[in-house]
């Protein structure tokens, strides 16, 4: 089989349907979709069964976290290439075909992502991400910023096998840890087209476990730095301690959700809407200093904002 799309879902009954709908128009011939139900207590598994689509394969397991769920999907996936899509996110109709063509045309590449459009929890289109394409810049930049959206990537199956798949220790930065390890084995790339939608929701891992996710990301970069110095991986040496999996307080979660919505709106050049989101973030406890700085940025001329965003990406990947 040429392509497997792997989706890990936990209590995804309310959002998995839109993800599968977006795949219907995108699946090339000789492909499959593997949905791993990671111990859901809602109707996630039933939703998949009721579709009656022979291309859908359901894997059920006790709840073990996103990395173990993703690895469970890889065990049964048959494709030479593996595309990832997170529950709730959307795949544009041409994404999979274009990424397959790109990887076939460039056999040296281990992974390709794409430009990503950001949506809020109500489906409002906010803005689009910047993309970095130079493999050397990507390898360097990943040590400072995750330059791929997990839901946007397609990876060679043999490259995934070579690095051992996802590492369950990095529970909330499983993608960054994988990208770092892949970047040490071969070149990675992004397509310039917008081919994927990241739907931001305040109850997602990125907001609910924001602090733990940041700590896991820091640890994944510590591991990468040691490997790049030719030292043993600290995880393999038993030197890493996982952070506590404590959810963020509800108000703090909402503050950072509205902050990220504001930042995404600025990517789309929509200053007044961004300032409205900043006001909402302030009402949930965002610090006045952060809100003031971003509000000041939103009032700069659009071309200058674009230059500054590109300059930031260039600095990160220097």
C-alpha positions as CSV (number, residue, x, y, z in Angstrom):
1,X,0.0,0.0,0.0
2,X,1.2,3.5,-0.8
3,X,-0.2,5.7,1.9
4,X,-1.6,5.4,5.5
5,X,-3.1,8.3,7.3
6,X,-2.9,7.8,11.1
7,X,-5.2,9.5,13.5
8,X,-5.1,9.1,17.3
9,X,-8.3,10.1,19.0
10,X,-9.4,10.3,22.7
11,X,-13.0,11.3,23.3
12,X,-13.2,12.7,19.8
13,X,-16.8,12.1,19.1
14,X,-17.5,15.9,18.6
15,X,-14.6,16.6,16.3
16,X,-13.5,13.4,14.6
17,X,-16.4,13.6,12.1
18,X,-15.1,16.8,10.5
19,X,-11.6,15.4,10.2
20,X,-12.8,12.2,8.4
21,X,-15.1,14.3,6.2
22,X,-12.1,16.4,5.1
23,X,-10.2,13.2,4.2
24,X,-12.9,11.8,1.9
25,X,-12.0,14.2,-0.9
26,X,-8.3,13.9,-0.2
27,X,-7.5,10.2,-0.2
28,X,-5.5,9.0,-3.2
29,X,-5.9,5.5,-4.6
30,X,-4.2,2.7,-2.7
31,X,-4.5,4.4,0.7
32,X,-6.1,3.8,4.1
33,X,-7.0,5.6,7.3
34,X,-6.1,4.1,10.6
35,X,-8.0,5.6,13.6
36,X,-6.7,4.7,17.0
37,X,-9.3,5.1,19.7
38,X,-7.1,5.7,22.8
39,X,-9.5,4.5,25.5
40,X,-12.3,6.9,24.7
41,X,-15.4,7.0,27.0
42,X,-17.7,8.6,24.4
43,X,-18.9,7.5,21.0
44,X,-15.6,7.8,19.1
45,X,-15.4,4.1,18.1
46,X,-19.0,3.9,17.1
47,X,-18.6,7.0,14.9
48,X,-15.9,5.3,12.9
49,X,-17.9,2.0,12.6
50,X,-21.0,3.8,11.4
51,X,-19.1,5.3,8.5
52,X,-19.0,1.8,6.8
53,X,-16.0,2.9,4.8
54,X,-13.7,0.0,3.8
55,X,-10.7,2.4,3.8
56,X,-11.2,3.1,7.5
57,X,-9.5,0.8,10.0
58,X,-10.3,1.1,13.7
59,X,-7.8,0.2,16.5
60,X,-9.1,0.3,20.1
61,X,-6.9,0.3,23.2
62,X,-6.9,1.3,26.8
63,X,-5.9,5.0,27.3
64,X,-2.1,5.2,27.1
65,X,-1.5,8.7,25.7
66,X,-0.9,10.1,22.2
67,X,2.5,8.7,21.6
68,X,1.5,5.1,22.4
69,X,-1.7,5.6,20.4
70,X,0.3,6.8,17.4
71,X,2.7,3.9,17.6
72,X,-0.3,1.5,17.7
73,X,-1.5,3.0,14.5
74,X,2.0,2.6,12.9
75,X,2.0,-1.1,13.8
76,X,-1.1,-1.8,11.6
77,X,-0.5,0.9,9.0
78,X,0.6,-0.7,5.7
79,X,1.6,2.4,3.6
80,X,5.1,3.2,2.4
81,X,4.3,6.8,3.4
82,X,2.5,7.8,6.6
83,X,0.5,11.1,6.9
84,X,-0.5,12.4,10.3
85,X,-3.8,14.1,11.1
86,X,-4.9,15.1,14.6
87,X,-8.5,14.6,15.6
88,X,-10.4,17.8,14.9
89,X,-7.9,19.2,12.3
90,X,-8.7,19.3,8.6
91,X,-6.9,18.0,5.4
92,X,-7.3,20.1,2.2
93,X,-8.3,18.0,-0.9
94,X,-5.0,18.3,-2.6
95,X,-2.7,17.9,0.4
96,X,-2.0,14.2,0.3
97,X,-1.5,13.9,-3.5
98,X,0.9,16.9,-3.5
99,X,2.9,15.6,-0.5
100,X,3.2,12.1,-2.1
101,X,4.4,13.7,-5.4
102,X,7.0,15.7,-3.5
103,X,8.4,12.8,-1.6
104,X,8.5,10.6,-4.7
105,X,10.3,13.3,-6.6
106,X,12.8,13.9,-3.8
107,X,13.9,10.5,-2.4
108,X,16.4,12.1,-0.1
109,X,13.6,13.8,1.9
110,X,12.4,12.0,5.0
111,X,9.4,14.2,5.8
112,X,7.4,17.1,4.3
113,X,5.0,19.5,5.9
114,X,3.1,22.4,4.4
115,X,1.8,25.9,5.1
116,X,-1.0,25.6,7.7
117,X,-4.1,27.7,8.1
118,X,-5.3,28.4,11.6
119,X,-9.0,28.3,12.6
120,X,-10.6,29.1,16.0
121,X,-13.0,26.9,17.9
122,X,-15.9,28.3,15.9
123,X,-14.3,27.6,12.5
124,X,-13.3,31.2,11.8
125,X,-10.3,31.4,9.5
126,X,-7.6,33.4,11.3
127,X,-4.3,33.4,9.4
128,X,-1.6,31.2,7.9
129,X,1.8,30.0,9.2
130,X,5.1,31.0,7.8
131,X,7.1,28.1,6.3
132,X,10.8,27.3,6.2
133,X,12.0,25.1,3.4
134,X,15.8,24.9,3.7
135,X,16.7,21.5,5.4
136,X,19.7,23.0,7.2
137,X,17.6,25.9,8.6
138,X,14.9,23.5,9.6
139,X,17.4,21.3,11.5
140,X,18.8,24.3,13.4
141,X,15.4,26.0,13.9
142,X,13.8,23.0,15.5
143,X,16.1,23.5,18.4
144,X,14.2,26.8,19.1
145,X,10.8,26.5,17.6
146,X,8.6,23.6,16.2
147,X,8.6,24.5,12.5
148,X,6.0,21.8,11.6
149,X,2.4,21.4,12.5
150,X,1.9,17.7,13.4
151,X,-1.3,17.5,11.4
152,X,0.4,18.6,8.3
153,X,3.3,16.1,7.9
154,X,3.9,13.1,5.7
155,X,6.8,10.8,6.6
156,X,8.5,7.9,4.9
157,X,7.6,4.7,6.7
158,X,11.2,3.4,6.6
159,X,12.5,6.6,8.2
160,X,9.9,6.2,11.0
161,X,11.0,2.7,11.6
162,X,14.7,3.7,11.6
163,X,14.2,6.1,14.5
164,X,11.8,3.8,16.4
165,X,8.6,5.8,15.9
166,X,7.3,8.0,18.7
167,X,8.9,7.9,22.2
168,X,6.1,7.7,24.8
169,X,8.2,9.6,27.4
170,X,7.7,12.8,25.4
171,X,3.9,12.7,26.0
172,X,3.0,16.2,24.9
173,X,5.9,17.0,22.6
174,X,6.0,13.6,20.8
175,X,6.0,15.4,17.4
176,X,8.9,17.7,18.2
177,X,11.0,14.9,19.5
178,X,10.3,12.9,16.4
179,X,11.1,15.8,14.1
180,X,14.4,16.4,15.9
181,X,15.4,12.8,15.5
182,X,14.4,12.6,11.9
183,X,16.3,15.8,11.1
184,X,19.5,14.1,12.4
185,X,19.1,11.4,9.8
186,X,18.2,13.3,6.7
187,X,16.6,16.4,5.2
188,X,13.1,17.6,6.0
189,X,11.0,20.0,3.9
190,X,7.8,22.0,3.8
191,X,5.6,22.7,0.8
192,X,4.7,26.4,0.3
193,X,1.0,25.7,-0.4
194,X,-1.6,25.9,2.4
195,X,-2.9,22.3,2.6
196,X,-3.9,21.8,6.2
197,X,-6.1,23.5,8.9
198,X,-5.2,23.6,12.6
199,X,-8.4,24.1,14.5
200,X,-7.4,25.7,17.9
201,X,-9.7,24.7,20.8
202,X,-9.2,25.8,24.4
203,X,-9.5,22.2,25.7
204,X,-6.8,20.8,23.4
205,X,-3.5,19.6,24.8
206,X,-1.8,22.7,23.6
207,X,-3.8,24.8,26.0
208,X,-5.0,22.4,28.7
209,X,-1.4,21.1,29.4
210,X,0.5,24.1,28.1
211,X,3.1,24.1,31.0
212,X,3.8,20.4,30.8
213,X,4.0,20.6,27.0
214,X,6.6,23.4,27.2
215,X,8.6,21.3,29.7
216,X,8.5,18.2,27.5
217,X,9.6,20.3,24.5
218,X,12.6,21.6,26.6
219,X,13.5,18.0,27.5
220,X,13.3,16.9,23.8
221,X,15.7,19.7,22.8
222,X,18.1,18.7,25.7
223,X,18.1,15.2,24.3
224,X,18.8,16.5,20.8
225,X,21.6,18.7,21.9
226,X,23.3,15.8,23.6
227,X,23.0,13.6,20.6
228,X,24.4,16.4,18.4
229,X,27.4,16.7,20.6
230,X,28.0,13.0,20.2
231,X,26.9,12.2,23.7
232,X,24.4,9.5,24.8
233,X,20.8,10.5,24.7
234,X,19.8,11.5,28.2
235,X,16.5,9.6,27.9
236,X,18.3,6.4,27.1
237,X,20.6,7.0,30.0
238,X,17.7,7.4,32.4
239,X,18.6,11.0,33.2
240,X,15.3,12.7,32.3
241,X,12.4,13.2,34.7
242,X,8.9,13.7,33.3
243,X,7.1,16.8,34.4
244,X,3.8,16.5,36.3
245,X,0.8,16.3,34.0
246,X,-1.1,19.1,35.7
247,X,-3.8,20.8,33.7
248,X,-3.7,24.6,33.4
249,X,-6.4,26.5,35.5
250,X,-9.5,27.2,33.3
251,X,-8.9,31.0,33.3
252,X,-5.3,30.7,32.3
253,X,-6.2,28.2,29.6
254,X,-8.7,30.7,28.1
255,X,-6.2,33.6,28.4
256,X,-3.6,31.7,26.3
257,X,-6.3,30.5,23.9
258,X,-7.4,34.0,23.1
259,X,-3.7,35.1,22.9
260,X,-3.0,32.5,20.3
261,X,-6.1,33.5,18.3
262,X,-4.9,37.1,18.4
263,X,-1.5,36.0,17.1
264,X,-3.0,34.0,14.3
265,X,-5.2,36.9,13.3
266,X,-2.1,39.1,13.0
267,X,-0.7,36.5,10.6
268,X,-3.8,37.3,8.5
269,X,-3.2,41.1,8.9
270,X,-6.4,41.6,10.9
271,X,-5.3,44.0,13.6
272,X,-8.7,45.2,15.0
273,X,-9.9,41.6,15.4
274,X,-6.6,40.7,17.1
275,X,-7.0,43.5,19.6
276,X,-10.5,42.3,20.4
277,X,-9.1,38.9,21.2
278,X,-6.4,40.5,23.3
279,X,-9.1,42.2,25.4
280,X,-10.7,38.8,25.9
281,X,-7.3,37.4,26.9
282,X,-6.9,40.2,29.4
283,X,-10.3,39.5,30.9
284,X,-9.1,35.9,31.7
285,X,-5.9,37.1,33.3
286,X,-3.3,37.7,30.6
287,X,-0.6,40.0,31.8
288,X,-1.0,43.6,30.7
289,X,2.5,43.8,29.4
290,X,2.1,41.0,26.9
291,X,-1.2,42.4,25.7
292,X,0.2,45.9,25.3
293,X,3.2,44.7,23.3
294,X,1.1,42.6,20.9
295,X,-1.5,45.4,20.6
296,X,1.3,47.8,19.7
297,X,2.6,45.4,17.1
298,X,-1.0,45.1,15.6
299,X,-1.0,48.8,14.9
300,X,2.2,48.7,12.8
301,X,1.7,49.0,9.0
302,X,0.9,45.6,7.4
303,X,4.1,45.4,5.3
304,X,6.2,46.2,8.3
305,X,4.5,43.5,10.4
306,X,5.2,41.0,7.5
307,X,8.9,42.0,7.4
308,X,9.2,41.6,11.2
309,X,7.5,38.1,11.2
310,X,9.9,36.9,8.4
311,X,12.8,38.4,10.3
312,X,11.8,36.4,13.4
313,X,11.7,33.2,11.5
314,X,15.1,33.9,9.9
315,X,16.5,34.6,13.4
316,X,15.1,31.4,14.8
317,X,16.6,29.3,12.0
318,X,19.9,31.2,11.8
